[in-house]
Amino acid sequence: MNYFFTLIIALSILISPINTLAEELILAGGCFWCLEHDLESLEGINFVQSGYSGGDLQNPTYENHKEHQEVVLVNYDPQLVSLSEILRLYLRNIDPLDGKGQFCDRGDSYRPVIFFKDSTEENDAKNALISASNELRVPLEKISVELKSKGKFWLAEEYHQDFAERNELKYKFYRFSCGRDQKLDELWGNNARSTNLWSE
């Protein structure tokens, strides 16, 4: 019987190695269309999905996701990209000084949050926030990204998935009119949206 289960596990790894080896991370940083698009280009990211997390409401929707944040679920291969690298790119694609929303999107749904599953992820997140405060030359207490224990991820409606690719003109207009890139350039300078090592 043990041999049978070992064989099933081995076959599942051979058939779908990505799913077997992958890790998942949930991040909130304003509009999930933007965060999804910003993170999925990183090598080692298998896929990014838009959704809702952080609240108690069951089966949230775009029309009603009270107490939840708009989030992305990042599925990645830890052999190709580290959690620290993903967090660095995430922070350089948000305004970590704004805890009341992001860019033109205001309110609880758009607050920046890193959801951690264990103490290792929590420590990596804390270290990333320290590095961000050093690079931005602001005290750590000015960094307004919440660290929160990971809860259930609720997948957003189909029309929100891969929105930037499927609605390119609408997405670009929204992103520009929201002032996202302008603010990122102002905050992060040459490191905006980049995977460069932290500068301190």
Buried (B, 14 or more C-beta within 10 A) or exposed (E): EEEEEEEEEEEEEEEEEEEEBBBBBBBBBBBBBBBBBBBBEBEBBBBBBBBBBBBEBEEBEBEEBEEBBBBBBBBBBEEEBBBBBBBBBBBBBBBBBBBEBBBBBEEBBBBBBBBBEEEEBBEBBBEBBBBBBEBBEBEEEEBBBBBBEBEBBBEBEEEBBBBBEEBEEEBEEBBEEBEBBEBBEEBBEEBBBEBEEBEE
